Amino acid sequence: MHIMWYFRAKEIVEFGRRVEKNGLAFYRTVAEKTADAGVKEIFNYLAAEEEEHERIFAAMLPGLEDYNPPESYPGEYQDYVRVLVDEHVFSSDTDPVALAAKVNNALEALNLAIGFEKDSILFFYELRGLVPERERATVDKLIHEEQKHIRKLAQFKKELA
């Protein structure tokens, strides 16, 4: 028996919130770790951006309906989606605070952050094709938010170079 799964925007938004919370922890840790006032300011700004993105995503939730896909066993759908998230963005083995503590300089931190944002965008694009047409605008909004963030990171990287 083949089961066709459709992802709903609500689940994607919840995963987006998780990613933003991990990014927030990463950026705050880098900001706390650095002694350079300029670098501290950049990463505090990025932390605030992640916090704002999480609020944006949270504000999307009330208008999105729940979806209960057919399952072969209880939790099958959630297990599948969790694997997608864990493999694409901040894997379950990655502690954002511990990762930030290992960063040697601001450029390295920016490169990691750009990688995280790219993973987020790829994840949302992958899931965009799996949500019903009527919910793609919500996913597009998530993608747009992550694209803005990556542009900011690239700008900060140029300024540091």
SEKOLRO-969543 format. One line per field, with one value per residue: x, y negated, z negated of N, C-alpha, C in turn; residue in one letter. Coordinates in steps of 0.05 Angstrom, whole numbers, plus 5000, padded with zeros to 4 digits. Last residue first. Layout:
BEGIN
npx	(X; ...)
npy	(Y; ...)
npz	(Z; ...)
capx	(X; ...)
capy	(Y; ...)
capz	(Z; ...)
cpx	(X; ...)
cpy	(Y; ...)
cpz	(Z; ...)
aa	(a; ...)
***
This chain:
BEGIN
npx	(5712; 5669; 5635; 5622; 5591; 5547; 5526; 5513; 5473; 5434; 5421; 5399; 5352; 5323; 5315; 5280; 5235; 5223; 5207; 5160; 5130; 5124; 5090; 5045; 5035; 5019; 4968; 4942; 4970; 4996; 5066; 5110; 5140; 5160; 5200; 5243; 5243; 5257; 5309; 5335; 5332; 5363; 5413; 5424; 5429; 5475; 5513; 5513; 5536; 5587; 5605; 5604; 5643; 5688; 5689; 5699; 5731; 5723; 5673; 5656; 5609; 5575; 5567; 5541; 5494; 5471; 5488; 5470; 5441; 5399; 5421; 5405; 5370; 5366; 5358; 5316; 5275; 5268; 5255; 5205; 5175; 5174; 5149; 5099; 5080; 5079; 5046; 5017; 5023; 5008; 4965; 4942; 4951; 4920; 4931; 4902; 4907; 4929; 4925; 4961; 5016; 5040; 5065; 5109; 5138; 5149; 5180; 5224; 5243; 5260; 5302; 5335; 5347; 5375; 5420; 5440; 5455; 5494; 5530; 5544; 5565; 5610; 5639; 5649; 5678; 5709; 5703; 5654; 5615; 5566; 5560; 5556; 5508; 5472; 5475; 5454; 5403; 5381; 5382; 5344; 5299; 5295; 5282; 5231; 5203; 5203; 5169; 5122; 5117; 5107; 5057; 5027; 5027; 5033; 5049; 5021; 5037; 5008; 5026; 5015; 5017)
npy	(4174; 4153; 4138; 4188; 4207; 4173; 4191; 4244; 4234; 4209; 4252; 4287; 4259; 4261; 4316; 4323; 4296; 4327; 4375; 4358; 4345; 4395; 4418; 4387; 4402; 4456; 4471; 4486; 4533; 4571; 4587; 4604; 4562; 4544; 4577; 4555; 4503; 4513; 4534; 4491; 4455; 4482; 4484; 4429; 4421; 4452; 4424; 4376; 4394; 4409; 4358; 4332; 4361; 4347; 4292; 4291; 4352; 4403; 4441; 4470; 4446; 4461; 4515; 4508; 4484; 4522; 4587; 4638; 4683; 4668; 4614; 4561; 4588; 4639; 4679; 4660; 4656; 4710; 4732; 4708; 4732; 4785; 4779; 4761; 4807; 4845; 4841; 4905; 4931; 4913; 4856; 4797; 4734; 4682; 4615; 4552; 4488; 4425; 4380; 4386; 4383; 4334; 4321; 4354; 4327; 4279; 4299; 4318; 4270; 4246; 4280; 4270; 4216; 4221; 4247; 4207; 4170; 4199; 4201; 4146; 4135; 4168; 4142; 4094; 4111; 4171; 4216; 4268; 4296; 4272; 4282; 4338; 4343; 4318; 4353; 4402; 4386; 4372; 4421; 4448; 4416; 4426; 4481; 4478; 4448; 4486; 4523; 4493; 4486; 4539; 4547; 4509; 4526; 4596; 4646; 4706; 4771; 4830; 4896; 4958; 5024)
npz	(4894; 4867; 4909; 4930; 4886; 4888; 4937; 4924; 4885; 4918; 4951; 4914; 4901; 4948; 4950; 4907; 4927; 4972; 4948; 4923; 4968; 4991; 4954; 4965; 5018; 5015; 5004; 5051; 5067; 5011; 5012; 5041; 5058; 5009; 4992; 5021; 5001; 4947; 4955; 4978; 4935; 4897; 4923; 4923; 4868; 4858; 4889; 4862; 4814; 4831; 4846; 4797; 4769; 4800; 4789; 4733; 4709; 4689; 4657; 4615; 4599; 4639; 4624; 4575; 4595; 4630; 4636; 4678; 4683; 4714; 4756; 4782; 4834; 4859; 4822; 4791; 4829; 4844; 4795; 4786; 4826; 4806; 4756; 4772; 4799; 4756; 4712; 4717; 4783; 4832; 4838; 4871; 4837; 4817; 4807; 4789; 4822; 4804; 4774; 4731; 4755; 4764; 4718; 4720; 4760; 4733; 4691; 4720; 4740; 4692; 4679; 4722; 4712; 4664; 4684; 4717; 4677; 4652; 4694; 4698; 4647; 4646; 4685; 4658; 4612; 4599; 4569; 4573; 4544; 4553; 4608; 4608; 4579; 4613; 4658; 4636; 4619; 4669; 4695; 4664; 4677; 4732; 4731; 4706; 4744; 4786; 4764; 4765; 4821; 4835; 4811; 4840; 4893; 4897; 4944; 4959; 4980; 5000; 4992; 5019; 5000)
capx	(5734; 5691; 5646; 5637; 5616; 5565; 5534; 5532; 5498; 5446; 5432; 5424; 5372; 5331; 5331; 5307; 5247; 5230; 5231; 5182; 5136; 5139; 5117; 5057; 5041; 5046; 4985; 4931; 4974; 4975; 5043; 5093; 5127; 5141; 5173; 5236; 5237; 5231; 5288; 5332; 5319; 5335; 5399; 5420; 5408; 5450; 5506; 5504; 5509; 5569; 5604; 5587; 5615; 5680; 5685; 5674; 5730; 5748; 5680; 5679; 5632; 5584; 5579; 5567; 5510; 5480; 5480; 5483; 5466; 5393; 5415; 5413; 5375; 5370; 5378; 5341; 5285; 5274; 5280; 5227; 5180; 5185; 5176; 5116; 5083; 5094; 5071; 5017; 5025; 5008; 4990; 4939; 4954; 4925; 4928; 4917; 4892; 4935; 4909; 4932; 5003; 5027; 5041; 5089; 5128; 5134; 5155; 5208; 5233; 5238; 5280; 5324; 5333; 5349; 5403; 5431; 5435; 5470; 5517; 5534; 5541; 5588; 5630; 5636; 5652; 5707; 5711; 5673; 5642; 5577; 5561; 5579; 5533; 5477; 5484; 5481; 5422; 5383; 5398; 5371; 5308; 5301; 5307; 5253; 5207; 5217; 5197; 5132; 5121; 5131; 5081; 5029; 5042; 5016; 5057; 5022; 5037; 5017; 5012; 5030; 5000)
capy	(4182; 4163; 4117; 4169; 4221; 4173; 4164; 4238; 4248; 4194; 4227; 4294; 4264; 4235; 4303; 4335; 4287; 4299; 4375; 4369; 4324; 4374; 4428; 4387; 4374; 4449; 4464; 4464; 4507; 4565; 4576; 4624; 4578; 4527; 4581; 4583; 4508; 4502; 4550; 4516; 4448; 4476; 4509; 4443; 4408; 4458; 4452; 4376; 4383; 4429; 4380; 4323; 4360; 4375; 4302; 4281; 4323; 4390; 4422; 4480; 4445; 4433; 4508; 4522; 4470; 4496; 4569; 4612; 4685; 4674; 4642; 4566; 4563; 4615; 4683; 4666; 4633; 4689; 4741; 4702; 4704; 4779; 4790; 4743; 4781; 4849; 4826; 4878; 4935; 4942; 4868; 4826; 4752; 4709; 4636; 4577; 4511; 4449; 4381; 4387; 4408; 4348; 4305; 4359; 4354; 4279; 4286; 4337; 4290; 4234; 4277; 4297; 4224; 4206; 4260; 4231; 4162; 4192; 4226; 4161; 4121; 4172; 4170; 4094; 4098; 4149; 4192; 4250; 4307; 4273; 4254; 4325; 4354; 4307; 4325; 4400; 4397; 4353; 4399; 4458; 4418; 4399; 4472; 4493; 4437; 4460; 4530; 4503; 4463; 4526; 4563; 4507; 4502; 4572; 4629; 4678; 4751; 4804; 4873; 4933; 5000)
capz	(4912; 4852; 4891; 4946; 4894; 4864; 4933; 4945; 4878; 4895; 4963; 4927; 4881; 4937; 4971; 4906; 4902; 4975; 4965; 4907; 4949; 5005; 4956; 4938; 5012; 5025; 4982; 5036; 5081; 5031; 4999; 5028; 5078; 5024; 4981; 5024; 5029; 4953; 4941; 4993; 4961; 4892; 4916; 4948; 4882; 4845; 4895; 4890; 4814; 4820; 4866; 4819; 4759; 4797; 4816; 4744; 4716; 4684; 4679; 4629; 4580; 4638; 4650; 4576; 4575; 4640; 4615; 4677; 4670; 4686; 4751; 4754; 4820; 4875; 4842; 4778; 4815; 4864; 4808; 4768; 4828; 4833; 4758; 4757; 4813; 4781; 4712; 4703; 4754; 4828; 4829; 4865; 4860; 4805; 4827; 4783; 4812; 4819; 4798; 4726; 4747; 4787; 4725; 4700; 4765; 4759; 4685; 4704; 4758; 4707; 4660; 4718; 4737; 4664; 4664; 4729; 4697; 4636; 4686; 4721; 4657; 4627; 4691; 4684; 4609; 4618; 4555; 4585; 4545; 4526; 4598; 4622; 4568; 4586; 4660; 4648; 4599; 4648; 4705; 4665; 4649; 4722; 4743; 4694; 4717; 4789; 4768; 4740; 4804; 4845; 4802; 4811; 4886; 4894; 4921; 4966; 4959; 5010; 4979; 5022; 5000)
cpx	(5753; 5716; 5669; 5650; 5634; 5592; 5553; 5543; 5520; 5473; 5446; 5437; 5399; 5354; 5341; 5325; 5276; 5245; 5241; 5208; 5160; 5147; 5135; 5085; 5054; 5054; 5014; 4949; 4965; 4979; 5021; 5068; 5109; 5126; 5152; 5207; 5229; 5223; 5260; 5310; 5315; 5320; 5369; 5406; 5403; 5426; 5480; 5497; 5497; 5540; 5585; 5584; 5596; 5650; 5676; 5668; 5703; 5748; 5704; 5689; 5658; 5608; 5590; 5581; 5539; 5498; 5489; 5471; 5481; 5419; 5412; 5406; 5382; 5379; 5385; 5364; 5312; 5286; 5288; 5254; 5204; 5193; 5189; 5145; 5102; 5100; 5088; 5045; 5026; 5010; 4986; 4966; 4949; 4927; 4936; 4912; 4911; 4920; 4913; 4915; 4973; 5009; 5026; 5063; 5106; 5122; 5137; 5181; 5215; 5226; 5255; 5300; 5320; 5333; 5375; 5413; 5423; 5447; 5493; 5518; 5528; 5562; 5607; 5624; 5636; 5679; 5709; 5679; 5662; 5606; 5573; 5582; 5557; 5503; 5489; 5491; 5451; 5404; 5402; 5390; 5337; 5311; 5315; 5280; 5230; 5222; 5214; 5162; 5132; 5137; 5107; 5053; 5046; 5035; 5040; 5029; 5037; 5015; 5024; 5014; 5018)
cpy	(4159; 4169; 4127; 4148; 4203; 4186; 4161; 4210; 4243; 4207; 4211; 4270; 4271; 4238; 4275; 4323; 4298; 4289; 4346; 4367; 4333; 4352; 4408; 4397; 4371; 4420; 4456; 4455; 4484; 4537; 4571; 4614; 4600; 4544; 4566; 4588; 4537; 4505; 4540; 4534; 4474; 4470; 4504; 4470; 4421; 4446; 4461; 4405; 4383; 4420; 4402; 4344; 4352; 4377; 4331; 4291; 4317; 4360; 4406; 4461; 4454; 4430; 4480; 4515; 4482; 4481; 4541; 4594; 4659; 4677; 4647; 4595; 4570; 4590; 4658; 4670; 4638; 4665; 4720; 4710; 4696; 4749; 4783; 4753; 4763; 4823; 4829; 4865; 4907; 4949; 4898; 4838; 4781; 4729; 4662; 4597; 4535; 4473; 4407; 4389; 4407; 4371; 4318; 4345; 4361; 4306; 4285; 4325; 4311; 4254; 4266; 4296; 4251; 4213; 4247; 4247; 4188; 4184; 4221; 4185; 4136; 4159; 4176; 4121; 4098; 4137; 4167; 4226; 4286; 4280; 4253; 4297; 4342; 4317; 4312; 4372; 4395; 4361; 4378; 4436; 4429; 4400; 4445; 4484; 4451; 4447; 4505; 4510; 4471; 4501; 4549; 4523; 4500; 4550; 4605; 4663; 4724; 4783; 4848; 4911; 4975)
cpz	(4917; 4868; 4875; 4928; 4911; 4871; 4910; 4943; 4898; 4887; 4941; 4940; 4893; 4917; 4961; 4927; 4900; 4950; 4968; 4923; 4931; 4987; 4971; 4939; 4984; 5019; 4990; 5012; 5064; 5042; 5020; 5015; 5067; 5045; 4996; 5014; 5034; 4983; 4949; 4981; 4977; 4918; 4911; 4944; 4909; 4860; 4882; 4898; 4843; 4821; 4856; 4840; 4781; 4788; 4816; 4772; 4729; 4690; 4671; 4651; 4594; 4620; 4650; 4602; 4575; 4621; 4623; 4655; 4666; 4670; 4721; 4746; 4791; 4859; 4858; 4798; 4804; 4851; 4829; 4781; 4810; 4835; 4785; 4758; 4798; 4795; 4737; 4703; 4742; 4799; 4827; 4858; 4852; 4828; 4814; 4805; 4807; 4806; 4814; 4751; 4743; 4778; 4748; 4707; 4745; 4764; 4710; 4698; 4743; 4727; 4675; 4700; 4734; 4689; 4663; 4710; 4710; 4655; 4667; 4712; 4680; 4636; 4672; 4690; 4635; 4618; 4573; 4568; 4555; 4525; 4570; 4611; 4581; 4575; 4633; 4648; 4610; 4627; 4684; 4675; 4647; 4693; 4733; 4705; 4703; 4762; 4772; 4742; 4776; 4828; 4811; 4801; 4855; 4885; 4921; 4941; 4971; 4987; 4990; 5010; 5000)
aa	(a; l; e; k; k; f; q; a; l; k; r; i; h; k; q; e; e; h; i; l; k; d; v; t; a; r; e; r; e; p; v; l; g; r; l; e; y; f; f; l; i; s; d; k; e; f; g; i; a; l; n; l; a; e; l; a; n; n; v; k; a; a; l; a; v; p; d; t; d; s; s; f; v; h; e; d; v; l; v; r; v; y; d; q; y; e; g; p; y; s; e; p; p; n; y; d; e; l; g; p; l; m; a; a; f; i; r; e; h; e; e; e; e; a; a; l; y; n; f; i; e; k; v; g; a; d; a; t; k; e; a; v; t; r; y; f; a; l; g; n; k; e; v; r; r; g; f; e; v; i; e; k; a; r; f; y; w; m; i; h; m)
***
